[in-house]
Amino acid sequence: MEINVGMDGEVVVLDMTGDLVASTAEELKGQVSKLIEKNFNYVLLDMSKVNFMDSSGLGACIAVHKTLNESNGMFVCAKPSETVSKVFRVTRADSKISIAPTRNDGVRLLHEKILERRKK
């Protein structure tokens, strides 16, 4: 698995390539922990190049979602493959984690949340 980090305004975009499984889940959680330490709390995970996700990968996504929520941030998974989408649906994780059909939709959702929180 490979994770490339980029920015879109105030949103951190993680481009993941490969499988999100037990052996790679910790890498995702570690990457997000480093981002939170640097006060980056709005994270999009582009899953368009993730071929497979097991229960450990799903657990990592849920943990990242929870950690970012606790930091007054937000986590969005964008453009998962049908195989990965099925894991989210079957486990009902898609009712907790925001899933965007495209990267642009996910970034837009995060920017809207940033603006909403600034108004408070």
C-alpha positions, -999 to 999 in steps of 0.1 A, spaced: 0 0 0 11 35 -7 -3 68 7 4 101 -10 -5 133 9 -18 164 -8 -38 195 0 -70 210 -14 -74 243 4 -77 233 41 -85 197 33 -58 170 34 -62 145 6 -48 110 11 -44 91 -21 -42 54 -13 -31 27 -37 -33 -10 -29 -52 -30 -3 -64 -17 30 -58 -48 52 -44 -57 85 -8 -52 74 -15 -16 61 -43 -4 84 -18 9 111 0 30 84 -33 49 77 -40 55 114 -4 67 119 -6 90 90 -38 106 103 -24 109 139 5 129 125 -19 152 106 -40 158 138 -8 167 157 -2 194 131 -39 206 134 -51 192 101 -85 179 111 -103 176 77 -92 145 58 -104 129 26 -93 94 18 -94 89 -20 -101 51 -23 -104 50 -61 -72 29 -62 -80 6 -32 -87 -28 -46 -97 -46 -14 -105 -38 22 -108 -63 50 -122 -59 85 -89 -44 98 -90 -18 70 -126 -11 79 -116 -8 116 -89 17 107 -114 38 88 -138 38 118 -109 46 142 -98 75 119 -134 88 117 -138 87 155 -104 104 161 -111 132 137 -146 137 151 -131 140 186 -107 166 172 -137 186 158 -128 175 123 -143 153 97 -133 122 77 -146 114 42 -139 83 21 -142 91 -16 -149 70 -47 -145 35 -32 -147 6 -56 -178 -16 -56 -159 -42 -36 -150 -17 -9 -184 0 -10 -200 -34 -3 -179 -38 29 -191 -3 41 -228 -12 32 -228 -48 46 -214 -36 79 -235 -4 79 -203 16 84 -216 39 57 -242 52 82 -213 65 103 -185 74 78 -193 99 51 -188 82 17 -186 105 -14 -191 93 -49 -163 114 -62 -132 131 -49 -146 165 -57 -178 158 -39 -158 147 -8 -137 178 -9 -168 200 -13 -185 183 17 -154 189 38 -151 226 28 -188 230 36 -182 216 71 -152 239 76 -174 269 67 -203 257 89 -180 253 120 -165 288 114 -199 303 116 -205 289 151 
